[in-house]
Amino acid sequence: MADDIQYQLRENINNKSYTIPDSTLRDFLLDDLTILFARNGGNIRDHNIPTRNNPSSVSRGNRLIDEELSYDAADLLIKSEDMISSLNDEQLYAFKTITSAINASIPAFYFVSGYGGTGKTYLWNTIVT
C-alpha cells in the first residue's frame, strides 16, 4: 500500500522522483487503512495499530482544491466587507441583485458588460468572496 501511495502522489504532482518523508507516508498509509476499516464496518482504533504522527498532515489530493479549502473564515469576512464597501453604485446594485437571487435560491442568469477597467472582475471577486 505504501508503494501505491508513493506512486499516486508522484503522479498527482507530476514528479517521478519525489520521495515522501517516511512520517508523512506512514500518516497517509494510516489514513487509507482508516478508510478501509470504515468501509467494511470496522474501526482502526479497535486494532493494535499506531496513530498518526501529525493529525493535520499534508493532503495528497488536488493541490488547487486544497488551497481553496484552506481559507481563514474570519479573514475572509473582513476582506469581503472591505470589498463590498468599496463598490461603486452600479457595482453595488449588481452585487445586491445577484447575491439576493443566490440567497433566495432563485434561478437567474446575469450578464455583466462594460469596457475594460470598469470593475467587472472586481465585482466578480467580491461576489465569490
PyMOL CGO cylinders between C-alpha atoms (Angstrom):
from pymol import cmd
from pymol.cgo import CYLINDER

trace = [
    CYLINDER, 0.00, 0.00, 0.00, 2.85, 2.38, 0.81, 0.3, 1, 1, 1, 1, 1, 1,
    CYLINDER, 2.85, 2.38, 0.81, 4.33, 1.92, -2.67, 0.3, 1, 1, 1, 1, 1, 1,
    CYLINDER, 4.33, 1.92, -2.67, 0.95, 2.71, -4.23, 0.3, 1, 1, 1, 1, 1, 1,
    CYLINDER, 0.95, 2.71, -4.23, 0.62, 5.86, -2.11, 0.3, 1, 1, 1, 1, 1, 1,
    CYLINDER, 0.62, 5.86, -2.11, 4.10, 6.97, -3.21, 0.3, 1, 1, 1, 1, 1, 1,
    CYLINDER, 4.10, 6.97, -3.21, 3.23, 6.25, -6.87, 0.3, 1, 1, 1, 1, 1, 1,
    CYLINDER, 3.23, 6.25, -6.87, -0.11, 8.11, -6.72, 0.3, 1, 1, 1, 1, 1, 1,
    CYLINDER, -0.11, 8.11, -6.72, 1.47, 11.17, -5.11, 0.3, 1, 1, 1, 1, 1, 1,
    CYLINDER, 1.47, 11.17, -5.11, 4.20, 11.25, -7.74, 0.3, 1, 1, 1, 1, 1, 1,
    CYLINDER, 4.20, 11.25, -7.74, 1.53, 11.11, -10.43, 0.3, 1, 1, 1, 1, 1, 1,
    CYLINDER, 1.53, 11.11, -10.43, -0.53, 13.87, -8.79, 0.3, 1, 1, 1, 1, 1, 1,
    CYLINDER, -0.53, 13.87, -8.79, 2.37, 16.29, -8.57, 0.3, 1, 1, 1, 1, 1, 1,
    CYLINDER, 2.37, 16.29, -8.57, 3.90, 15.11, -11.85, 0.3, 1, 1, 1, 1, 1, 1,
    CYLINDER, 3.90, 15.11, -11.85, 7.32, 14.46, -10.33, 0.3, 1, 1, 1, 1, 1, 1,
    CYLINDER, 7.32, 14.46, -10.33, 8.52, 10.87, -10.80, 0.3, 1, 1, 1, 1, 1, 1,
    CYLINDER, 8.52, 10.87, -10.80, 11.50, 11.28, -8.47, 0.3, 1, 1, 1, 1, 1, 1,
    CYLINDER, 11.50, 11.28, -8.47, 9.70, 12.81, -5.47, 0.3, 1, 1, 1, 1, 1, 1,
    CYLINDER, 9.70, 12.81, -5.47, 10.10, 10.88, -2.23, 0.3, 1, 1, 1, 1, 1, 1,
    CYLINDER, 10.10, 10.88, -2.23, 7.61, 11.29, 0.57, 0.3, 1, 1, 1, 1, 1, 1,
    CYLINDER, 7.61, 11.29, 0.57, 9.16, 11.62, 4.03, 0.3, 1, 1, 1, 1, 1, 1,
    CYLINDER, 9.16, 11.62, 4.03, 8.65, 8.40, 6.00, 0.3, 1, 1, 1, 1, 1, 1,
    CYLINDER, 8.65, 8.40, 6.00, 6.49, 10.03, 8.69, 0.3, 1, 1, 1, 1, 1, 1,
    CYLINDER, 6.49, 10.03, 8.69, 4.17, 11.54, 6.07, 0.3, 1, 1, 1, 1, 1, 1,
    CYLINDER, 4.17, 11.54, 6.07, 3.97, 8.26, 4.15, 0.3, 1, 1, 1, 1, 1, 1,
    CYLINDER, 3.97, 8.26, 4.15, 3.10, 6.50, 7.40, 0.3, 1, 1, 1, 1, 1, 1,
    CYLINDER, 3.10, 6.50, 7.40, 0.29, 9.01, 8.05, 0.3, 1, 1, 1, 1, 1, 1,
    CYLINDER, 0.29, 9.01, 8.05, -1.06, 8.56, 4.50, 0.3, 1, 1, 1, 1, 1, 1,
    CYLINDER, -1.06, 8.56, 4.50, -1.00, 4.78, 4.97, 0.3, 1, 1, 1, 1, 1, 1,
    CYLINDER, -1.00, 4.78, 4.97, -2.89, 5.12, 8.26, 0.3, 1, 1, 1, 1, 1, 1,
    CYLINDER, -2.89, 5.12, 8.26, -5.46, 7.34, 6.52, 0.3, 1, 1, 1, 1, 1, 1,
    CYLINDER, -5.46, 7.34, 6.52, -6.01, 4.69, 3.85, 0.3, 1, 1, 1, 1, 1, 1,
    CYLINDER, -6.01, 4.69, 3.85, -6.28, 1.95, 6.47, 0.3, 1, 1, 1, 1, 1, 1,
    CYLINDER, -6.28, 1.95, 6.47, -8.82, 4.01, 8.43, 0.3, 1, 1, 1, 1, 1, 1,
    CYLINDER, -8.82, 4.01, 8.43, -10.92, 4.36, 5.27, 0.3, 1, 1, 1, 1, 1, 1,
    CYLINDER, -10.92, 4.36, 5.27, -10.66, 0.63, 4.52, 0.3, 1, 1, 1, 1, 1, 1,
    CYLINDER, -10.66, 0.63, 4.52, -11.74, -0.30, 8.03, 0.3, 1, 1, 1, 1, 1, 1,
    CYLINDER, -11.74, -0.30, 8.03, -14.68, 2.15, 7.91, 0.3, 1, 1, 1, 1, 1, 1,
    CYLINDER, -14.68, 2.15, 7.91, -15.88, 0.86, 4.53, 0.3, 1, 1, 1, 1, 1, 1,
    CYLINDER, -15.88, 0.86, 4.53, -16.03, -2.63, 5.97, 0.3, 1, 1, 1, 1, 1, 1,
    CYLINDER, -16.03, -2.63, 5.97, -17.82, -1.66, 9.17, 0.3, 1, 1, 1, 1, 1, 1,
    CYLINDER, -17.82, -1.66, 9.17, -14.75, -1.66, 11.38, 0.3, 1, 1, 1, 1, 1, 1,
    CYLINDER, -14.75, -1.66, 11.38, -12.73, 0.89, 13.27, 0.3, 1, 1, 1, 1, 1, 1,
    CYLINDER, -12.73, 0.89, 13.27, -8.96, 1.14, 13.11, 0.3, 1, 1, 1, 1, 1, 1,
    CYLINDER, -8.96, 1.14, 13.11, -8.91, 2.01, 16.85, 0.3, 1, 1, 1, 1, 1, 1,
    CYLINDER, -8.91, 2.01, 16.85, -10.23, -1.47, 17.65, 0.3, 1, 1, 1, 1, 1, 1,
    CYLINDER, -10.23, -1.47, 17.65, -6.92, -2.95, 16.50, 0.3, 1, 1, 1, 1, 1, 1,
    CYLINDER, -6.92, -2.95, 16.50, -3.40, -2.53, 17.76, 0.3, 1, 1, 1, 1, 1, 1,
    CYLINDER, -3.40, -2.53, 17.76, -2.44, -0.07, 15.01, 0.3, 1, 1, 1, 1, 1, 1,
    CYLINDER, -2.44, -0.07, 15.01, -0.44, 3.07, 15.82, 0.3, 1, 1, 1, 1, 1, 1,
    CYLINDER, -0.44, 3.07, 15.82, -1.95, 6.52, 15.46, 0.3, 1, 1, 1, 1, 1, 1,
    CYLINDER, -1.95, 6.52, 15.46, -0.90, 9.28, 13.10, 0.3, 1, 1, 1, 1, 1, 1,
    CYLINDER, -0.90, 9.28, 13.10, 2.21, 11.31, 13.88, 0.3, 1, 1, 1, 1, 1, 1,
    CYLINDER, 2.21, 11.31, 13.88, 0.71, 14.55, 12.62, 0.3, 1, 1, 1, 1, 1, 1,
    CYLINDER, 0.71, 14.55, 12.62, -3.09, 14.88, 12.71, 0.3, 1, 1, 1, 1, 1, 1,
    CYLINDER, -3.09, 14.88, 12.71, -3.03, 17.76, 10.22, 0.3, 1, 1, 1, 1, 1, 1,
    CYLINDER, -3.03, 17.76, 10.22, -0.68, 16.21, 7.72, 0.3, 1, 1, 1, 1, 1, 1,
    CYLINDER, -0.68, 16.21, 7.72, -0.47, 17.45, 4.13, 0.3, 1, 1, 1, 1, 1, 1,
    CYLINDER, -0.47, 17.45, 4.13, -3.23, 16.23, 1.85, 0.3, 1, 1, 1, 1, 1, 1,
    CYLINDER, -3.23, 16.23, 1.85, -2.30, 14.20, -1.18, 0.3, 1, 1, 1, 1, 1, 1,
    CYLINDER, -2.30, 14.20, -1.18, -5.34, 15.26, -3.18, 0.3, 1, 1, 1, 1, 1, 1,
    CYLINDER, -5.34, 15.26, -3.18, -5.64, 18.05, -5.68, 0.3, 1, 1, 1, 1, 1, 1,
    CYLINDER, -5.64, 18.05, -5.68, -3.37, 20.91, -4.55, 0.3, 1, 1, 1, 1, 1, 1,
    CYLINDER, -3.37, 20.91, -4.55, -5.61, 23.59, -6.06, 0.3, 1, 1, 1, 1, 1, 1,
    CYLINDER, -5.61, 23.59, -6.06, -8.70, 22.32, -4.29, 0.3, 1, 1, 1, 1, 1, 1,
    CYLINDER, -8.70, 22.32, -4.29, -6.76, 22.01, -1.02, 0.3, 1, 1, 1, 1, 1, 1,
    CYLINDER, -6.76, 22.01, -1.02, -5.60, 25.62, -1.36, 0.3, 1, 1, 1, 1, 1, 1,
    CYLINDER, -5.60, 25.62, -1.36, -9.15, 26.83, -1.99, 0.3, 1, 1, 1, 1, 1, 1,
    CYLINDER, -9.15, 26.83, -1.99, -10.46, 24.97, 1.03, 0.3, 1, 1, 1, 1, 1, 1,
    CYLINDER, -10.46, 24.97, 1.03, -7.74, 26.18, 3.40, 0.3, 1, 1, 1, 1, 1, 1,
    CYLINDER, -7.74, 26.18, 3.40, -9.05, 29.68, 3.99, 0.3, 1, 1, 1, 1, 1, 1,
    CYLINDER, -9.05, 29.68, 3.99, -9.40, 31.69, 7.20, 0.3, 1, 1, 1, 1, 1, 1,
    CYLINDER, -9.40, 31.69, 7.20, -13.12, 32.43, 7.55, 0.3, 1, 1, 1, 1, 1, 1,
    CYLINDER, -13.12, 32.43, 7.55, -12.62, 35.46, 9.82, 0.3, 1, 1, 1, 1, 1, 1,
    CYLINDER, -12.62, 35.46, 9.82, -10.08, 37.00, 7.46, 0.3, 1, 1, 1, 1, 1, 1,
    CYLINDER, -10.08, 37.00, 7.46, -12.34, 36.28, 4.50, 0.3, 1, 1, 1, 1, 1, 1,
    CYLINDER, -12.34, 36.28, 4.50, -15.28, 38.02, 6.20, 0.3, 1, 1, 1, 1, 1, 1,
    CYLINDER, -15.28, 38.02, 6.20, -13.21, 41.15, 6.84, 0.3, 1, 1, 1, 1, 1, 1,
    CYLINDER, -13.21, 41.15, 6.84, -11.93, 41.13, 3.25, 0.3, 1, 1, 1, 1, 1, 1,
    CYLINDER, -11.93, 41.13, 3.25, -15.47, 40.65, 1.94, 0.3, 1, 1, 1, 1, 1, 1,
    CYLINDER, -15.47, 40.65, 1.94, -16.82, 43.57, 3.97, 0.3, 1, 1, 1, 1, 1, 1,
    CYLINDER, -16.82, 43.57, 3.97, -13.98, 45.80, 2.75, 0.3, 1, 1, 1, 1, 1, 1,
    CYLINDER, -13.98, 45.80, 2.75, -14.63, 44.83, -0.86, 0.3, 1, 1, 1, 1, 1, 1,
    CYLINDER, -14.63, 44.83, -0.86, -18.37, 45.44, -0.61, 0.3, 1, 1, 1, 1, 1, 1,
    CYLINDER, -18.37, 45.44, -0.61, -17.86, 48.85, 0.96, 0.3, 1, 1, 1, 1, 1, 1,
    CYLINDER, -17.86, 48.85, 0.96, -15.59, 49.88, -1.94, 0.3, 1, 1, 1, 1, 1, 1,
    CYLINDER, -15.59, 49.88, -1.94, -18.08, 49.03, -4.71, 0.3, 1, 1, 1, 1, 1, 1,
    CYLINDER, -18.08, 49.03, -4.71, -19.44, 51.93, -6.74, 0.3, 1, 1, 1, 1, 1, 1,
    CYLINDER, -19.44, 51.93, -6.74, -23.22, 52.42, -7.07, 0.3, 1, 1, 1, 1, 1, 1,
    CYLINDER, -23.22, 52.42, -7.07, -23.61, 50.30, -10.22, 0.3, 1, 1, 1, 1, 1, 1,
    CYLINDER, -23.61, 50.30, -10.22, -21.44, 47.51, -8.85, 0.3, 1, 1, 1, 1, 1, 1,
    CYLINDER, -21.44, 47.51, -8.85, -23.33, 47.56, -5.54, 0.3, 1, 1, 1, 1, 1, 1,
    CYLINDER, -23.33, 47.56, -5.54, -26.65, 47.29, -7.37, 0.3, 1, 1, 1, 1, 1, 1,
    CYLINDER, -26.65, 47.29, -7.37, -25.37, 44.30, -9.38, 0.3, 1, 1, 1, 1, 1, 1,
    CYLINDER, -25.37, 44.30, -9.38, -23.88, 42.73, -6.25, 0.3, 1, 1, 1, 1, 1, 1,
    CYLINDER, -23.88, 42.73, -6.25, -27.12, 43.02, -4.27, 0.3, 1, 1, 1, 1, 1, 1,
    CYLINDER, -27.12, 43.02, -4.27, -29.24, 41.78, -7.18, 0.3, 1, 1, 1, 1, 1, 1,
    CYLINDER, -29.24, 41.78, -7.18, -27.07, 38.73, -7.83, 0.3, 1, 1, 1, 1, 1, 1,
    CYLINDER, -27.07, 38.73, -7.83, -26.47, 37.76, -4.20, 0.3, 1, 1, 1, 1, 1, 1,
    CYLINDER, -26.47, 37.76, -4.20, -30.16, 38.23, -3.33, 0.3, 1, 1, 1, 1, 1, 1,
    CYLINDER, -30.16, 38.23, -3.33, -31.12, 35.80, -6.09, 0.3, 1, 1, 1, 1, 1, 1,
    CYLINDER, -31.12, 35.80, -6.09, -28.49, 33.32, -4.87, 0.3, 1, 1, 1, 1, 1, 1,
    CYLINDER, -28.49, 33.32, -4.87, -29.56, 33.59, -1.23, 0.3, 1, 1, 1, 1, 1, 1,
    CYLINDER, -29.56, 33.59, -1.23, -33.22, 33.11, -2.20, 0.3, 1, 1, 1, 1, 1, 1,
    CYLINDER, -33.22, 33.11, -2.20, -32.33, 30.13, -4.44, 0.3, 1, 1, 1, 1, 1, 1,
    CYLINDER, -32.33, 30.13, -4.44, -33.91, 31.87, -7.40, 0.3, 1, 1, 1, 1, 1, 1,
    CYLINDER, -33.91, 31.87, -7.40, -32.57, 30.60, -10.72, 0.3, 1, 1, 1, 1, 1, 1,
    CYLINDER, -32.57, 30.60, -10.72, -31.17, 33.53, -12.66, 0.3, 1, 1, 1, 1, 1, 1,
    CYLINDER, -31.17, 33.53, -12.66, -28.70, 34.44, -15.36, 0.3, 1, 1, 1, 1, 1, 1,
    CYLINDER, -28.70, 34.44, -15.36, -26.75, 37.68, -15.27, 0.3, 1, 1, 1, 1, 1, 1,
    CYLINDER, -26.75, 37.68, -15.27, -24.50, 39.21, -17.88, 0.3, 1, 1, 1, 1, 1, 1,
    CYLINDER, -24.50, 39.21, -17.88, -22.21, 41.98, -16.72, 0.3, 1, 1, 1, 1, 1, 1,
    CYLINDER, -22.21, 41.98, -16.72, -20.87, 44.05, -19.57, 0.3, 1, 1, 1, 1, 1, 1,
    CYLINDER, -20.87, 44.05, -19.57, -18.56, 47.03, -19.68, 0.3, 1, 1, 1, 1, 1, 1,
    CYLINDER, -18.56, 47.03, -19.68, -15.33, 48.42, -21.04, 0.3, 1, 1, 1, 1, 1, 1,
    CYLINDER, -15.33, 48.42, -21.04, -12.00, 47.28, -19.68, 0.3, 1, 1, 1, 1, 1, 1,
    CYLINDER, -12.00, 47.28, -19.68, -11.21, 48.81, -16.32, 0.3, 1, 1, 1, 1, 1, 1,
    CYLINDER, -11.21, 48.81, -16.32, -14.82, 49.36, -15.26, 0.3, 1, 1, 1, 1, 1, 1,
    CYLINDER, -14.82, 49.36, -15.26, -14.63, 46.87, -12.36, 0.3, 1, 1, 1, 1, 1, 1,
    CYLINDER, -14.63, 46.87, -12.36, -16.25, 43.72, -13.76, 0.3, 1, 1, 1, 1, 1, 1,
    CYLINDER, -16.25, 43.72, -13.76, -13.56, 41.44, -12.34, 0.3, 1, 1, 1, 1, 1, 1,
    CYLINDER, -13.56, 41.44, -12.34, -13.60, 43.27, -9.00, 0.3, 1, 1, 1, 1, 1, 1,
    CYLINDER, -13.60, 43.27, -9.00, -17.37, 42.76, -8.85, 0.3, 1, 1, 1, 1, 1, 1,
    CYLINDER, -17.37, 42.76, -8.85, -16.94, 39.06, -9.62, 0.3, 1, 1, 1, 1, 1, 1,
    CYLINDER, -16.94, 39.06, -9.62, -14.26, 38.69, -6.94, 0.3, 1, 1, 1, 1, 1, 1,
    CYLINDER, -14.26, 38.69, -6.94, -16.50, 40.46, -4.43, 0.3, 1, 1, 1, 1, 1, 1,
    CYLINDER, -16.50, 40.46, -4.43, -19.40, 38.13, -5.21, 0.3, 1, 1, 1, 1, 1, 1,
    CYLINDER, -19.40, 38.13, -5.21, -17.35, 34.96, -4.87, 0.3, 1, 1, 1, 1, 1, 1,
    CYLINDER, -17.35, 34.96, -4.87, -15.56, 36.17, -1.74, 0.3, 1, 1, 1, 1, 1, 1,
]
cmd.load_cgo(trace, "trace")
